[in-house]
Amino acid sequence: MQEQAIMEQPALVLSQAQREAYFRDGFLVLENYVPEVWLTKLRRAMIELIDNSRSLTQSTDAFVLEDKHSAVEPRLHRVTNPQDHHPVFWEFFTDRVMVDLAADVVGADVKFHHAKLNVKTGQGSSRFDWHQDIPGWPHTDFSPVTIGIYIEGCEADQGPLTLAEGTNRGPLHRMHDDAGTFVGIDPDVIAAIEKERLVESLGGPGTTVLLNCRVIHGSGINRSPKPRPLLLPVYSSADSFPYTAHPLPTPRSGEIVRGKAARFASFDTTPCPLPPDWSRKKSNPWSDKARGDLQKIKGAA
């Protein structure tokens, strides 16, 4: 569904000014959006997953460990598709607090794609290089939105998600070399972005960030002693379909979480750089991180 058609539908959560800002800037920050009742449930579920990681001595495709992880002091970097490992996350992803918010920027009929829980343990947790999301999992249109929820909030020294304002309306960039290795966006492209356009998303617990799939973004090292858990479900309009292999497959991918399934696909003919063929490659940027190669290949938001 195109932007104009979305804007003509009644808003459910956002104001019209907020929707306009999202489409103009490529992101929107909603401070303290998620209610405390949900934050309490999410914290408990996250603690359970962290406890489950204590027995691991090396990363898996689902649980990515930080350096110096141990049973006594678990250092969990990421959980891939947390909804597959704890029911609370799927309950949250399908609750109106999330799907109505997604509908305000993708249209009334909403589809789920995948999710990540970036725990980003404190005291030197890894950074994420500059990138755009959609070249990792191209769709037939550019409706996909990543909704980031800071479960415990985020301060400036915690490596906040940083967004390049307006880059959603600019070109799409190749992020893999000829060997299929993730290398991020060309540093010269990033250097040309005016500093005043780089916006750090900060706020207290429940602060929520909507990221357009085209906006350039990244995050720094978490230098504080506290973790920076950021939950990242991805939604699209129901008539938007991925046309490459899924890099982070989950049984929930493609489920309609609001409204009804599409009878026709939406198409945007703007060319999108293609990722490696995840169905044929033995690794991808996320599973390489899961094998502990955090320095060589940097993951996505």
PyMOL commands that set and color helices and strands:
alter all, ss='L'
color gray80, all
select helices_A, chain A and resi 3-8+16-25+36-55+82-84+87-93+96-106+134-136+156-158+167-169+187-191+195-197+285-290
alter helices_A, ss='H'
color red, helices_A
select strands_A, chain A and resi 27-30+63-65+76-80+110-118+128-131+145-150+161-164+198-200+208-212+217-219+230-237+256-258
alter strands_A, ss='S'
color yellow, strands_A
deselect
rebuild
show_as cartoon
